[in-house]
Amino acid sequence: MFIIPTVRSFWRTVARGVWRGRPPGLALDRPLLRDIGLVCLADGVVGVSFGAIAVSGGQPAWVPLAMSPGVFAGGAQFAAISIVLGGGGLVAAVLGGLVLNARLLPFGFAVADVLDLRWPARLAGSHLLVDESVAFALAQRDPARRRAAFLTCGALLFVAWNLGTAAGVLAGRAVGSPSALGLDAASPMVLLALVLPALREPRTRRAALLGAAIALAAAPFLPGGLPVLLALLGLVALGRRAGGRA
């Protein structure tokens, strides 16, 4: 639960002006804030699904309520709960979540400049490193907008995800099969919508298609999470090809 006071300290640090750039509200325009809000709304719905599935599967309420602020990674949380509900042990659930979250390592390198802050703010900001916040940050060319998009999206997602989880916990016992509602499909659709504009560039499109082909080919043979990591080979292959041409 340490993350809640840490996030508060993070925003107090930002308010004191210790970061190098403009405050988030000054760097973002209405269209970008609208897009961030829609993504947060969709992820909040997925959070409802997570809380409801965990509770309806027999887990005590404190499990999803502790995981959402402490882990704050929807894919890893769904994977861990699925393993536990399927009869797996705690170690297997933790390892499954770690494997799935390994994809965040290259994301961290990609947005390293965004977290060029004092260490308390950097620690809290690193907890906001999720697919959506990275996608919004990488879509911005101006450094101030990159940082503002990352921090604003991450902080609002943190609130939406935890509120959704709490709502799902409350509703979980009333819904027979939460997964039948298809709420967990909202997150992949959101991410697809975020990456579509980047696919206009031929090199990016080729890398994405190659990575998708690798992931689909590996999916029948590897545990969940590993095919996604193997998809990064698409970037490596195209990078070598570009280097050979140079």
Secondary structure, 3 states (H helix, E strand, C coil): CCHHHHHHHHHHHHHCCCCCCCCHHHHCCHHHHHHHHHHHHHHHHHHHHHHHHHHHCCCCCHHHHHHHHHCCCHHHHHHHHHHHHCCCCHHHHHHHHHHHHCCHHHHHHHCHHHHCCCHHHHHHHHCCCCHHHHHHHHCCCCHHHHHHHHHHHHHHHHHHHHHHHHHHHHHHCCCCCHHHHCHHHHHHHHHHHHHHHHHHCHHHHHHHHHHHHHHHHHCCCCCCCHHHHHCCHHHHHHHHHHHHHC
